[in-house]
């Protein structure tokens, strides 16, 4: 049974996912799965996913925010506060492999759709993935979670910002995004296990857990030193030189991770004496004398064009890149070479970064209009399609 079959089936072709999630983490997860061939049915409340209004900019009446997360999905509306609409959802779940939702915890139970009490029994092969802020229990159980607030309370903001400056939110909703990624991973793990057991299971990805999981190397540093991390701006707390540097024209980011790279850097900027300086003999010493090393390097970088220097260094094995704006990054020839932009009519988005040799991602449809596919989806269930 299927609605829109791609001409080239992706690696997840044949999976049906019912997506009740809204905003970012859940939709990001399901777009990953949809790009790789899963059939995703996005169910929205009558007013739609609120991100349809999170603009400007807009593509017609729909905000760019929504457009960035919902391609390759079939769109239908159900008012799940109504018993008859919940029955339609249950009918749809008869044919589904996965349910993804990010309702406030307790909502599905209040509607008589709890996983343990109803769904696991009625649909034993169903994988139920819940994206939540904190999980169902514990000191913060069932409380709502928001990316910026989670960044604040898990320590992410405490390590982000300039040295001596205030804590700073990461400039992208990194917690929501990594929670969506982990949700997709969890779903695929549960589906893999189902091949052996024949049974679905409950999968949970919480913002709180995921935020703590991405604090490397600060968490191991704290575990083994007992010291709170300090904000270091662009500098790495463990490695030197690993920072942004000014040049004669434009900024570069240098990420030297070992002595061989440091020696190559010094040779290429015609300062081999720096590699021979006992103050800079290894990373431990370079980190102890980082301010002196920075001054020495920027004095020499002043004679270089930044993009040219970065290109020279990286082609000789020294990790380095020019610091670009978003427009320049999207216009970079390598962005085009990697096929990282998708255009379909007025739609433009970032392609899947997951590259599979035989079953690549496909881009089959633009994000749906509100309730665009209701007749198609429910007509098939009733035998009318």
HELIX and SHEET records of a PDB file:
HELIX    1   1 UNK A   25  UNK A   35  1                                  11    
HELIX    2   2 UNK A   50  UNK A   53  5                                   4    
HELIX    3   3 UNK A   64  UNK A   67  1                                   4    
HELIX    4   4 UNK A   83  UNK A   93  1                                  11    
HELIX    5   5 UNK A  107  UNK A  110  1                                   4    
HELIX    6   6 UNK A  115  UNK A  119  3                                   5    
HELIX    7   7 UNK A  120  UNK A  122  1                                   3    
HELIX    8   8 UNK A  147  UNK A  153  1                                   7    
HELIX    9   9 UNK A  157  UNK A  159  5                                   3    
HELIX   10  10 UNK A  174  UNK A  197  1                                  24    
HELIX   11  11 UNK A  207  UNK A  213  1                                   7    
HELIX   12  12 UNK A  218  UNK A  225  1                                   8    
HELIX   13  13 UNK A  259  UNK A  268  1                                  10    
HELIX   14  14 UNK A  272  UNK A  276  1                                   5    
HELIX   15  15 UNK A  278  UNK A  280  5                                   3    
HELIX   16  16 UNK A  283  UNK A  288  1                                   6    
HELIX   17  17 UNK A  290  UNK A  301  1                                  12    
HELIX   18  18 UNK A  306  UNK A  315  1                                  10    
HELIX   19  19 UNK A  326  UNK A  331  1                                   6    
HELIX   20  20 UNK A  333  UNK A  337  1                                   5    
HELIX   21  21 UNK A  374  UNK A  381  1                                   8    
SHEET    1   A 6 UNK A  73  UNK A  77  0                                        
SHEET    2   A 6 UNK A  39  UNK A  44  1                                        
SHEET    3   A 6 UNK A  16  UNK A  19  1                                        
SHEET    4   A 6 UNK A  98  UNK A 101  1                                        
SHEET    5   A 6 UNK A 127  UNK A 132  1                                        
SHEET    6   A 6 UNK A 202  UNK A 206  1                                        
SHEET    1   B 2 UNK A  58  UNK A  59  0                                        
SHEET    2   B 2 UNK A  62  UNK A  63 -1                                        
SHEET    1   C 3 UNK A 242  UNK A 246  0                                        
SHEET    2   C 3 UNK A 251  UNK A 255 -1                                        
SHEET    3   C 3 UNK A 320  UNK A 322 -1                                        
SHEET    1   D 2 UNK A 341  UNK A 344  0                                        
SHEET    2   D 2 UNK A 347  UNK A 350 -1                                        
END                                                                             
